Amino acid sequence: MKIRPQRETCRTIMRPWLASVVLVTLAFSLPAFAELGGFVDSVQVDQAKMKATVKITQAKAYAVHEIKAPTGTVVREFVSPDGRVFGVAWQGPKVPDLTHLLGAYFPLYQAALPAPMLRRAPVLVHTAELVVEMFGHMRAISGRAYLPNLVPRTMAPEVIQ
C-alpha cells in the first residue's frame, strides 16, 4: 500500500489563519464596563467597545450613565461630582464581566463569597468596603455593586438600581 503525501489545499492553508482571526475578533468584541472606583472617562471607552448607546441623567449629588448594548444588557454607572464611579447596576440576559466591572474590588468580592455557592440563590456580599447583590434567573439577571464609603451622603444606597 502506497501512502500519498497530503496535498496542501486552500482549506488546509487557510484553517490556522481563520482560527486566529476568529480569536482576535472574539477578544475585541467582549463587553467591558467602567470599573467600580474608577473615573468617568472610561464610559466613552465602554460605549465604543460595546457599540452601545449612552444616556446621561443628572441628579443633585451624582450622575447616572446608562449604557445599553445591542445584546440587551443595560449597565448603569453612578458617578460622583468628582468623576468617580461609586456604584454600578446591571440587568440583562447574562451577568456582565464582574472582573472588569468590579475592578480592583473583584478579589474582595471573591473572598467574601460564601463557601458553598448555591446556583439559584441570590448572591449577597456585604463588607465595609463593598456591597454586591445579584439575583434573577437565566436570561434575566439583575444586580448592583457599590462602595459605601463613596456613596454621596445625600443619597440612599437603595437608589443604585
PyRosetta script that sets phi, psi and omega in degrees:
from pyrosetta import init, pose_from_sequence

init()
pose = pose_from_sequence("MKIRPQRETCRTIMRPWLASVVLVTLAFSLPAFAELGGFVDSVQVDQAKMKATVKITQAKAYAVHEIKAPTGTVVREFVSPDGRVFGVAWQGPKVPDLTHLLGAYFPLYQAALPAPMLRRAPVLVHTAELVVEMFGHMRAISGRAYLPNLVPRTMAPEVIQ")
pose.set_psi(1, 128.1)
pose.set_omega(1, -177.1)
pose.set_phi(2, -99.2)
pose.set_psi(2, 128.7)
pose.set_omega(2, 179.7)
pose.set_phi(3, -94.4)
pose.set_psi(3, 125.5)
pose.set_omega(3, 179.7)
pose.set_phi(4, -89.1)
pose.set_psi(4, 141.3)
pose.set_omega(4, 174.5)
pose.set_phi(5, -68.7)
pose.set_psi(5, 144.9)
pose.set_omega(5, -178.9)
pose.set_phi(6, -73.0)
pose.set_psi(6, 131.2)
pose.set_omega(6, 179.2)
pose.set_phi(7, -80.6)
pose.set_psi(7, 143.8)
pose.set_omega(7, 174.1)
pose.set_phi(8, -81.0)
pose.set_psi(8, 122.5)
pose.set_omega(8, 177.7)
pose.set_phi(9, -113.9)
pose.set_psi(9, 173.0)
pose.set_omega(9, 178.0)
pose.set_phi(10, -59.5)
pose.set_psi(10, -37.1)
pose.set_omega(10, -178.8)
pose.set_phi(11, -64.7)
pose.set_psi(11, -45.6)
pose.set_omega(11, -177.9)
pose.set_phi(12, -72.3)
pose.set_psi(12, -28.2)
pose.set_omega(12, 178.6)
pose.set_phi(13, -77.1)
pose.set_psi(13, -38.5)
pose.set_omega(13, -174.4)
pose.set_phi(14, -81.6)
pose.set_psi(14, -20.3)
pose.set_omega(14, -173.9)
pose.set_phi(15, -57.8)
pose.set_psi(15, -51.6)
pose.set_omega(15, 179.1)
pose.set_phi(16, -63.3)
pose.set_psi(16, -38.0)
pose.set_omega(16, 180.0)
pose.set_phi(17, -64.9)
pose.set_psi(17, -44.0)
pose.set_omega(17, 180.0)
pose.set_phi(18, -63.9)
pose.set_psi(18, -40.9)
pose.set_omega(18, 178.7)
pose.set_phi(19, -62.2)
pose.set_psi(19, -41.3)
pose.set_omega(19, 179.8)
pose.set_phi(20, -68.8)
pose.set_psi(20, -36.6)
pose.set_omega(20, 176.9)
pose.set_phi(21, -63.8)
pose.set_psi(21, -42.4)
pose.set_omega(21, 179.2)
pose.set_phi(22, -63.7)
pose.set_psi(22, -43.8)
pose.set_omega(22, 179.4)
pose.set_phi(23, -62.6)
pose.set_psi(23, -43.5)
pose.set_omega(23, 179.3)
pose.set_phi(24, -64.7)
pose.set_psi(24, -42.2)
pose.set_omega(24, 179.0)
pose.set_phi(25, -61.5)
pose.set_psi(25, -44.4)
pose.set_omega(25, 178.9)
pose.set_phi(26, -64.2)
pose.set_psi(26, -40.1)
pose.set_omega(26, -179.1)
pose.set_phi(27, -62.6)
pose.set_psi(27, -37.9)
pose.set_omega(27, -178.3)
pose.set_phi(28, -86.2)
pose.set_psi(28, -8.6)
pose.set_omega(28, -178.9)
pose.set_phi(29, -100.0)
pose.set_psi(29, -0.5)
pose.set_omega(29, 179.0)
pose.set_phi(30, -69.9)
pose.set_psi(30, 137.9)
pose.set_omega(30, -178.3)
pose.set_phi(31, -70.4)
pose.set_psi(31, 148.5)
pose.set_omega(31, 177.7)
pose.set_phi(32, -137.3)
pose.set_psi(32, 153.2)
pose.set_omega(32, -177.8)
pose.set_phi(33, -136.2)
pose.set_psi(33, 162.4)
pose.set_omega(33, 178.0)
pose.set_phi(34, -63.3)
pose.set_psi(34, 144.2)
pose.set_omega(34, -179.1)
pose.set_phi(35, -76.6)
pose.set_psi(35, 143.4)
pose.set_omega(35, 172.4)
pose.set_phi(36, -64.2)
pose.set_psi(36, 127.0)
pose.set_omega(36, -176.5)
pose.set_phi(37, 88.4)
pose.set_psi(37, -8.8)
pose.set_omega(37, 179.2)
pose.set_phi(38, -83.8)
pose.set_psi(38, -171.8)
pose.set_omega(38, -177.1)
pose.set_phi(39, -104.9)
pose.set_psi(39, 159.4)
pose.set_omega(39, -171.5)
pose.set_phi(40, -65.8)
pose.set_psi(40, -23.1)
pose.set_omega(40, -177.2)
pose.set_phi(41, -63.5)
pose.set_psi(41, -15.5)
pose.set_omega(41, 177.6)
pose.set_phi(42, -76.1)
pose.set_psi(42, -11.9)
pose.set_omega(42, 179.4)
pose.set_phi(43, -63.4)
pose.set_psi(43, -40.2)
pose.set_omega(43, 179.3)
pose.set_phi(44, -65.2)
pose.set_psi(44, -36.4)
pose.set_omega(44, 177.1)
pose.set_phi(45, -64.5)
pose.set_psi(45, -43.2)
pose.set_omega(45, 178.8)
pose.set_phi(46, -60.8)
pose.set_psi(46, -43.9)
pose.set_omega(46, -179.4)
pose.set_phi(47, -59.6)
pose.set_psi(47, -44.8)
pose.set_omega(47, -179.1)
pose.set_phi(48, -66.8)
pose.set_psi(48, -43.5)
pose.set_omega(48, -178.7)
pose.set_phi(49, -64.1)
pose.set_psi(49, -38.8)
pose.set_omega(49, -176.5)
pose.set_phi(50, -87.7)
pose.set_psi(50, -7.9)
pose.set_omega(50, -172.9)
pose.set_phi(51, 52.9)
pose.set_psi(51, 47.5)
pose.set_omega(51, -172.1)
pose.set_phi(52, -111.6)
pose.set_psi(52, 171.6)
pose.set_omega(52, 174.5)
pose.set_phi(53, -105.0)
pose.set_psi(53, 149.3)
pose.set_omega(53, 178.4)
pose.set_phi(54, -122.9)
pose.set_psi(54, 131.4)
pose.set_omega(54, 175.1)
pose.set_phi(55, -120.8)
pose.set_psi(55, 129.0)
pose.set_omega(55, -178.3)
pose.set_phi(56, -108.7)
pose.set_psi(56, 127.4)
pose.set_omega(56, 176.3)
pose.set_phi(57, -116.9)
pose.set_psi(57, 128.0)
pose.set_omega(57, -177.8)
pose.set_phi(58, -100.9)
pose.set_psi(58, 130.7)
pose.set_omega(58, 172.6)
pose.set_phi(59, -116.4)
pose.set_psi(59, -179.0)
pose.set_omega(59, -177.7)
pose.set_phi(60, -61.9)
pose.set_psi(60, -50.8)
pose.set_omega(60, -172.1)
pose.set_phi(61, -105.7)
pose.set_psi(61, 2.7)
pose.set_omega(61, -177.2)
pose.set_phi(62, -164.0)
pose.set_psi(62, 169.9)
pose.set_omega(62, 173.7)
pose.set_phi(63, -126.1)
pose.set_psi(63, 149.5)
pose.set_omega(63, 177.6)
pose.set_phi(64, -115.8)
pose.set_psi(64, 122.3)
pose.set_omega(64, 175.7)
pose.set_phi(65, -103.2)
pose.set_psi(65, 109.4)
pose.set_omega(65, -178.8)
pose.set_phi(66, -99.3)
pose.set_psi(66, 118.7)
pose.set_omega(66, -178.5)
pose.set_phi(67, -106.8)
pose.set_psi(67, 120.9)
pose.set_omega(67, 178.3)
pose.set_phi(68, -111.9)
pose.set_psi(68, 118.3)
pose.set_omega(68, 179.4)
pose.set_phi(69, -92.7)
pose.set_psi(69, 153.5)
pose.set_omega(69, 177.2)
pose.set_phi(70, -61.5)
pose.set_psi(70, -19.3)
pose.set_omega(70, -180.0)
pose.set_phi(71, -75.6)
pose.set_psi(71, -9.9)
pose.set_omega(71, -178.9)
pose.set_phi(72, 103.1)
pose.set_psi(72, -8.2)
pose.set_omega(72, 178.9)
pose.set_phi(73, -77.7)
pose.set_psi(73, 134.4)
pose.set_omega(73, 176.4)
pose.set_phi(74, -121.8)
pose.set_psi(74, 127.1)
pose.set_omega(74, 177.6)
pose.set_phi(75, -121.8)
pose.set_psi(75, 128.1)
pose.set_omega(75, 176.0)
pose.set_phi(76, -109.8)
pose.set_psi(76, 124.7)
pose.set_omega(76, -180.0)
pose.set_phi(77, -109.6)
pose.set_psi(77, 124.1)
pose.set_omega(77, -178.1)
pose.set_phi(78, -97.1)
pose.set_psi(78, 121.6)
pose.set_omega(78, -171.2)
pose.set_phi(79, -119.4)
pose.set_psi(79, 131.2)
pose.set_omega(79, 178.5)
pose.set_phi(80, -77.1)
pose.set_psi(80, 165.8)
pose.set_omega(80, 179.0)
pose.set_phi(81, -58.5)
pose.set_psi(81, -26.1)
pose.set_omega(81, 178.5)
pose.set_phi(82, -83.9)
pose.set_psi(82, 3.3)
pose.set_omega(82, 173.8)
pose.set_phi(83, 91.8)
pose.set_psi(83, 10.0)
pose.set_omega(83, 179.8)
pose.set_phi(84, -97.1)
pose.set_psi(84, 141.4)
pose.set_omega(84, 177.7)
pose.set_phi(85, -82.5)
pose.set_psi(85, 111.1)
pose.set_omega(85, -177.7)
pose.set_phi(86, -102.1)
pose.set_psi(86, -11.9)
pose.set_omega(86, 179.2)
pose.set_phi(87, -156.7)
pose.set_psi(87, 150.5)
pose.set_omega(87, 175.3)
pose.set_phi(88, -138.0)
pose.set_psi(88, 145.7)
pose.set_omega(88, 175.2)
pose.set_phi(89, -134.7)
pose.set_psi(89, 148.7)
pose.set_omega(89, -178.5)
pose.set_phi(90, -143.7)
pose.set_psi(90, 155.5)
pose.set_omega(90, 171.5)
pose.set_phi(91, -154.8)
pose.set_psi(91, 147.2)
pose.set_omega(91, -179.0)
pose.set_phi(92, 161.7)
pose.set_psi(92, -169.3)
pose.set_omega(92, -175.8)
pose.set_phi(93, -73.0)
pose.set_psi(93, -18.7)
pose.set_omega(93, 178.0)
pose.set_phi(94, -151.8)
pose.set_psi(94, 166.8)
pose.set_omega(94, 180.0)
pose.set_phi(95, -72.0)
pose.set_psi(95, 130.3)
pose.set_omega(95, 175.9)
pose.set_phi(96, -68.4)
pose.set_psi(96, 172.4)
pose.set_omega(96, -179.5)
pose.set_phi(97, -67.1)
pose.set_psi(97, 98.9)
pose.set_omega(97, -177.1)
pose.set_phi(98, -69.0)
pose.set_psi(98, -25.5)
pose.set_omega(98, 178.0)
pose.set_phi(99, -62.7)
pose.set_psi(99, -38.6)
pose.set_omega(99, 178.2)
pose.set_phi(100, -82.4)
pose.set_psi(100, -41.1)
pose.set_omega(100, -177.2)
pose.set_phi(101, -62.2)
pose.set_psi(101, -41.2)
pose.set_omega(101, -179.6)
pose.set_phi(102, -89.1)
pose.set_psi(102, -16.2)
pose.set_omega(102, 175.6)
pose.set_phi(103, 56.4)
pose.set_psi(103, -126.2)
pose.set_omega(103, -177.4)
pose.set_phi(104, -66.2)
pose.set_psi(104, -14.8)
pose.set_omega(104, -179.2)
pose.set_phi(105, -90.0)
pose.set_psi(105, -3.9)
pose.set_omega(105, -179.3)
pose.set_phi(106, -60.7)
pose.set_psi(106, -44.1)
pose.set_omega(106, 177.6)
pose.set_phi(107, -60.6)
pose.set_psi(107, -35.7)
pose.set_omega(107, 177.1)
pose.set_phi(108, -65.0)
pose.set_psi(108, -41.1)
pose.set_omega(108, 176.8)
pose.set_phi(109, -61.1)
pose.set_psi(109, -48.1)
pose.set_omega(109, -179.9)
pose.set_phi(110, -60.7)
pose.set_psi(110, -41.9)
pose.set_omega(110, -178.4)
pose.set_phi(111, -67.5)
pose.set_psi(111, -29.3)
pose.set_omega(111, -176.9)
pose.set_phi(112, -88.1)
pose.set_psi(112, -7.6)
pose.set_omega(112, 179.1)
pose.set_phi(113, -64.7)
pose.set_psi(113, 142.4)
pose.set_omega(113, 176.4)
pose.set_phi(114, -64.4)
pose.set_psi(114, 144.9)
pose.set_omega(114, -174.9)
pose.set_phi(115, -56.8)
pose.set_psi(115, -61.4)
pose.set_omega(115, 176.1)
pose.set_phi(116, -86.6)
pose.set_psi(116, 106.6)
pose.set_omega(116, 180.0)
pose.set_phi(117, -81.7)
pose.set_psi(117, 125.1)
pose.set_omega(117, 175.1)
pose.set_phi(118, -87.2)
pose.set_psi(118, 128.5)
pose.set_omega(118, -172.7)
pose.set_phi(119, -60.6)
pose.set_psi(119, -38.4)
pose.set_omega(119, -173.0)
pose.set_phi(120, -102.9)
pose.set_psi(120, 1.7)
pose.set_omega(120, -179.6)
pose.set_phi(121, -85.2)
pose.set_psi(121, 151.5)
pose.set_omega(121, 175.2)
pose.set_phi(122, -62.7)
pose.set_psi(122, 151.8)
pose.set_omega(122, 176.1)
pose.set_phi(123, -98.3)
pose.set_psi(123, 121.3)
pose.set_omega(123, -179.6)
pose.set_phi(124, -129.3)
pose.set_psi(124, 114.6)
pose.set_omega(124, 177.2)
pose.set_phi(125, -123.9)
pose.set_psi(125, 117.1)
pose.set_omega(125, 179.1)
pose.set_phi(126, -127.5)
pose.set_psi(126, 110.0)
pose.set_omega(126, 174.1)
pose.set_phi(127, -125.0)
pose.set_psi(127, 175.5)
pose.set_omega(127, 178.7)
pose.set_phi(128, -66.1)
pose.set_psi(128, -29.1)
pose.set_omega(128, -176.6)
pose.set_phi(129, -97.4)
pose.set_psi(129, -27.0)
pose.set_omega(129, -170.1)
pose.set_phi(130, -145.2)
pose.set_psi(130, 139.8)
pose.set_omega(130, 172.7)
pose.set_phi(131, -125.7)
pose.set_psi(131, 127.1)
pose.set_omega(131, 175.8)
pose.set_phi(132, -132.2)
pose.set_psi(132, 128.5)
pose.set_omega(132, 177.3)
pose.set_phi(133, -132.5)
pose.set_psi(133, 128.8)
pose.set_omega(133, -178.3)
pose.set_phi(134, -141.9)
pose.set_psi(134, 137.4)
pose.set_omega(134, -179.5)
pose.set_phi(135, -154.0)
pose.set_psi(135, 169.4)
pose.set_omega(135, 179.0)
pose.set_phi(136, 132.1)
pose.set_psi(136, -162.2)
pose.set_omega(136, 179.2)
pose.set_phi(137, -145.0)
pose.set_psi(137, -179.7)
pose.set_omega(137, -176.9)
pose.set_phi(138, -51.4)
pose.set_psi(138, 132.8)
pose.set_omega(138, 178.3)
pose.set_phi(139, 66.6)
pose.set_psi(139, 12.8)
pose.set_omega(139, 175.8)
pose.set_phi(140, -152.8)
pose.set_psi(140, 76.5)
pose.set_omega(140, -177.5)
pose.set_phi(141, -108.9)
pose.set_psi(141, 134.0)
pose.set_omega(141, 175.3)
pose.set_phi(142, -128.8)
pose.set_psi(142, 152.6)
pose.set_omega(142, 177.4)
pose.set_phi(143, -170.5)
pose.set_psi(143, 172.4)
pose.set_omega(143, 176.8)
pose.set_phi(144, -153.9)
pose.set_psi(144, 155.0)
pose.set_omega(144, 175.9)
pose.set_phi(145, -145.0)
pose.set_psi(145, 140.4)
pose.set_omega(145, 177.3)
pose.set_phi(146, -152.7)
pose.set_psi(146, 160.9)
pose.set_omega(146, 179.0)
pose.set_phi(147, -104.4)
pose.set_psi(147, 105.9)
pose.set_omega(147, -175.6)
pose.set_phi(148, -54.3)
pose.set_psi(148, -33.5)
pose.set_omega(148, -178.5)
pose.set_phi(149, -72.3)
pose.set_psi(149, -20.0)
pose.set_omega(149, -178.1)
pose.set_phi(150, -102.3)
pose.set_psi(150, -10.1)
pose.set_omega(150, 179.3)
pose.set_phi(151, -65.2)
pose.set_psi(151, 129.4)
pose.set_omega(151, 178.9)
pose.set_phi(152, -56.2)
pose.set_psi(152, 142.7)
pose.set_omega(152, -175.8)
pose.set_phi(153, -63.7)
pose.set_psi(153, -25.9)
pose.set_omega(153, -178.8)
pose.set_phi(154, -85.2)
pose.set_psi(154, 3.0)
pose.set_omega(154, -176.2)
pose.set_phi(155, -118.0)
pose.set_psi(155, 135.9)
pose.set_omega(155, 174.4)
pose.set_phi(156, -83.7)
pose.set_psi(156, 137.4)
pose.set_omega(156, -179.8)
pose.set_phi(157, -58.6)
pose.set_psi(157, -23.1)
pose.set_omega(157, 179.9)
pose.set_phi(158, -63.8)
pose.set_psi(158, -18.4)
pose.set_omega(158, 179.0)
pose.set_phi(159, -69.0)
pose.set_psi(159, -24.7)
pose.set_omega(159, -179.3)
pose.set_phi(160, -74.0)
pose.set_psi(160, 97.5)
pose.set_omega(160, -179.0)
pose.set_phi(161, -146.4)
pose.dump_pdb("model.pdb")
